Amino acid sequence: MNRILVLCVALLVSSTATAIDTGAAFEDPEMQARYENLISEVRCLVCQNQTIKDSNVFLAADLRREIRRMMAEGMTNGEIADFLVARYGDFVLYNPRKSGRTLILWITPALLLGVGGFVIVRVVRDRMKMPIDDDVLES
Amino acid sequence: MARYIALIVAFVIMIGIFAVGLERDPSKLPSPLIDKPAPEYELPRVKDPMSTIGSADYRGQLVLVNIWATWCVGCRQEHNYLLELAARNEIPIYGINWRDHRDDALVWLERLGDPYVGSGYDEDGSVGINWGAYGAPETFLISANGTVLHKRIGPLDEAIWQAEFMPKITAQTGPIR
């Protein structure tokens, strides 16, 4: 019984041991919240569908370290995003900016919706012009 | 009739988009550094920790900067080609040993040969980040005025060299004879 208990405790502890970045990066809870928010917005380029917050890859750890350094130096979120985009391109941000080359990402859905709406309106109008039933024609 | 033509045009456009999109490798990202000034760096040398090597050493020269590591399979794959390229004396190759262990890097250069003018030892990966590195090997072609002309992610070989690098080099220097 004791052994099982020890095993359970060991398993519980081990799961926290593998967690990424154990312990807070900043003492100030506001900075910590900002940090966690930032790293959950940055793509890990090696494991492309993960954020650097979720990834264990060394590159993600390096990027987290750079972000901590920049935050400690007093850089704003915008400046940090600029730093990352200048090196890794727009793809590095999970929430791409609404400017320049990424504009097409934001416009296309609206554009497609507009085209679809236009087609539907056209089709419906054409049908409304059609006689409602054949009897009317015959009479 | 017009409706059918519109449908066919839409279909052809879709096929075009798929033909381009599906052939692309999403793990290879375009570098935002192309046509921008190459990052400056200064690192301790792999072979001599007491002296440094960096961008200042190749200012005014057309060079290759190759990001490599001993943990990187592609780097092993391209290594013989880099040796061959270095032996041709066409272009100096500067190495950035990225996130590696110095001992391993030394053994690698000893056993396999050293194609580099020198390699900087980027232990914590901060220089790699400035170069936007995410998947070694990465090779950059840097012009004499310090502009990034081309970036290749993945191992080099002669076919890639001729197809991607040579046109950019000859555009800079005129044909190499």
Boltz contact constraints between the chains, C-beta under 6 A:
constraints:
  - contact:
      token1: [A, 45]
      token2: [B, 134]
      max_distance: 6.0
  - contact:
      token1: [A, 46]
      token2: [B, 134]
      max_distance: 6.0
  - contact:
      token1: [A, 58]
      token2: [B, 99]
      max_distance: 6.0
  - contact:
      token1: [A, 59]
      token2: [B, 134]
      max_distance: 6.0
  - contact:
      token1: [A, 62]
      token2: [B, 125]
      max_distance: 6.0
  - contact:
      token1: [A, 62]
      token2: [B, 129]
      max_distance: 6.0
  - contact:
      token1: [A, 66]
      token2: [B, 129]
      max_distance: 6.0
  - contact:
      token1: [A, 87]
      token2: [B, 132]
      max_distance: 6.0
  - contact:
      token1: [A, 88]
      token2: [B, 132]
      max_distance: 6.0
  - contact:
      token1: [A, 89]
      token2: [B, 29]
      max_distance: 6.0
  - contact:
      token1: [A, 89]
      token2: [B, 32]
      max_distance: 6.0
  - contact:
      token1: [A, 91]
      token2: [B, 29]
      max_distance: 6.0
